[in-house]
Amino acid sequence: MVAMKKWTVDIYIDEDDAGRTYAEARLQTGAPTRLTGVGRAKLNPADDDIPEIGDELATARALTDLGHRLLVTAAKDIEAVTDERVRLDT
């Protein structure tokens, strides 16, 4: 192994009084390009208000969105190098 790299994902979570939770997953790679995934969750009025569950759902969705954005970025980078259309299966 030539060199180990460290990538960091920071999660930012916010919620409002209406039972909506918003999360951002921000990827830091050391490169100028930064990716951010977004996730949201909304409390069902029939459910108990347990903020940790909203945090978990919104964060999971933000991480899923970030993963998708990273795949799209990788595909575009491959296309730029090969001049061929790329399809990456998830």
C-alpha positions as CSV (number, residue, x, y, z in Angstrom):
1,M,0.0,0.0,0.0
2,V,1.5,3.3,-1.1
3,A,-0.3,5.7,1.2
4,M,-3.4,5.5,3.3
5,K,-6.0,8.2,2.8
6,K,-8.5,9.5,5.3
7,W,-11.9,10.8,4.2
8,T,-14.2,12.3,6.7
9,V,-18.0,12.6,6.7
10,D,-19.4,15.3,9.0
11,I,-23.1,15.0,9.8
12,Y,-25.1,18.1,10.6
13,I,-28.7,17.7,12.0
14,D,-31.3,20.2,12.6
15,E,-35.0,20.0,13.5
16,D,-37.9,22.4,13.7
17,D,-41.0,22.6,16.0
18,A,-43.2,21.0,13.4
19,G,-41.5,17.6,13.8
20,R,-39.3,17.9,10.7
21,T,-35.6,16.8,10.8
22,Y,-33.0,17.8,8.3
23,A,-29.5,16.2,8.0
24,E,-26.5,16.9,5.8
25,A,-23.7,14.5,5.3
26,R,-20.6,16.4,4.1
27,L,-17.7,14.4,2.6
28,Q,-14.2,15.9,3.1
29,T,-11.5,14.2,1.0
30,G,-8.8,16.8,0.9
31,A,-9.6,17.5,-2.8
32,P,-11.2,20.8,-3.8
33,T,-14.5,19.1,-4.8
34,R,-16.8,18.4,-1.8
35,L,-19.9,16.4,-1.9
36,T,-23.0,16.8,0.4
37,G,-25.9,14.5,0.8
38,V,-29.2,15.6,2.2
39,G,-31.9,13.7,4.1
40,R,-35.2,14.6,5.7
41,A,-37.6,13.0,8.1
42,K,-41.0,14.1,9.3
43,L,-42.8,13.0,12.5
44,N,-46.1,11.2,11.9
45,P,-48.6,13.0,14.1
46,A,-49.8,9.6,15.3
47,D,-46.4,8.6,16.6
48,D,-44.6,9.5,19.8
49,D,-42.0,12.3,19.4
50,I,-38.7,10.6,19.8
51,P,-36.1,13.0,18.3
52,E,-33.4,10.3,18.0
53,I,-35.5,8.4,15.5
54,G,-35.9,11.5,13.3
55,D,-32.1,12.0,13.5
56,E,-31.5,8.4,12.5
57,L,-33.9,8.5,9.6
58,A,-32.7,11.9,8.3
59,T,-29.0,10.9,8.7
60,A,-29.5,7.5,6.9
61,R,-31.2,9.3,4.0
62,A,-28.4,11.9,3.9
63,L,-25.7,9.2,3.8
64,T,-27.7,7.3,1.1
65,D,-27.9,10.5,-1.0
66,L,-24.2,11.1,-0.4
67,G,-23.3,7.6,-1.6
68,H,-25.4,8.1,-4.7
69,R,-23.7,11.5,-5.4
70,L,-20.3,9.8,-5.0
71,L,-21.2,7.1,-7.5
72,V,-22.3,9.7,-10.0
73,T,-19.1,11.7,-9.5
74,A,-17.0,8.5,-10.0
75,A,-18.9,7.7,-13.2
76,K,-18.3,11.2,-14.6
77,D,-14.6,11.0,-13.7
78,I,-14.3,7.6,-15.5
79,E,-16.1,9.0,-18.5
80,A,-13.7,12.0,-18.6
81,V,-10.8,9.6,-18.8
82,T,-12.2,6.9,-21.1
83,D,-14.4,9.1,-23.4
84,E,-17.0,6.3,-23.0
85,R,-20.4,6.2,-21.3
86,V,-20.2,4.5,-17.9
87,R,-22.9,2.7,-16.0
88,L,-22.2,1.9,-12.4
89,D,-24.5,-0.5,-10.7
90,T,-25.2,0.1,-7.1
